[in-house]
């Protein structure tokens, strides 16, 4: 048998059913593995070994009685820091937050707890979730397990790093512009940014979703069956729907696929990234899919409008802090947000309108296809110490041009590994579907998972 910390949730479910291993042994193994990695990665927050082992013992009792709470019962799981778990403060990645224990589990945490998942603790994020980086004024710098000099991406930084490093098979992140897909792409794991409202979350707002972050498509599907259960606290959630998340097999032949290699703005796609994504598209063609190029449909004006609106939203929050707390916020974030200080109401409203234009353009461009393929990010993982690839608060979003349109359009979009750079860094392939058709995205991702070249071994802790 493989080392317990390397097993998927699906494998653990099978072993638990056969009483071949116990949730307690698995939890011990994962905690020991985290202890070896964590001094190098700094991917966890509020890690609770004692609480996790107590949950594992309760799970073991249920399995021995033949009464598991579901297929995730006893599976080690970690939750992004901004998804509330009862009794744990929610710093939002910034030292400016006053630390008050959360009174309740947010919907994703509640669903996982109800299903018997063993919650090990939380994973790190940057200040207010506004960076694609592991840089935070509250958490130690989070690094990428494939190369400790590189960052894992963000804002689900710790989840991306932890999933790649083997911090349990199941992780949950959040995404408003690429925050589960970018770390997935840069850490070589799988994620699904579901349709807006598919997974209830609290508080909800435009573009914000929670999504599974795992090593396999099958594990993400297992999580979707749990996380998508209804919760009335999310006033933007979709109606409950019976979706056969387990039906991942789907023929590729005849599938209509759009290939978008130019986002219309942002950083140029680096040659190694381009080659890997185009090779994936050719593999789909060889399997019988119909692949057609897709012209850019988003513009610099759309990006600048979105930037103006998000800056103002952040500046209102940051400027409301007293001077002492404001000085604790990461300086890059403050400088970026301060750019909204002189914006007029008209400018902010027009910026908000550009977000709607981005939504309309994305939905229309994807309409002729079953799915659209793009790079997850135009560049590989960058230096860990940088807040974003440009390191420029006037140009902070140049790397999200391929991801943010689908937050605005509410479309499901996954990231799955499709190759490696010459330096051994993962390269993400984004798979985009129609609004509310999350299952097709999972099915196409599963097809790619089965046809792609053999993957490199997962990184191990330094000796």
Helices and strands as residue ranges (DSSP letters): G 4-6, H 9-17, H 23-41, E 44-45, H 49-64, E 76-80, H 107-114, E 118-123, G 127-129, H 157-165, E 170-175, H 181-187, E 190-193, E 209-214, H 217-227, E 256-260, H 271-286, E 290-293, H 300-319, H 323-326, H 331-338, H 345-366, E 371-375, H 405-408, E 411-420, E 426-435, H 438-451
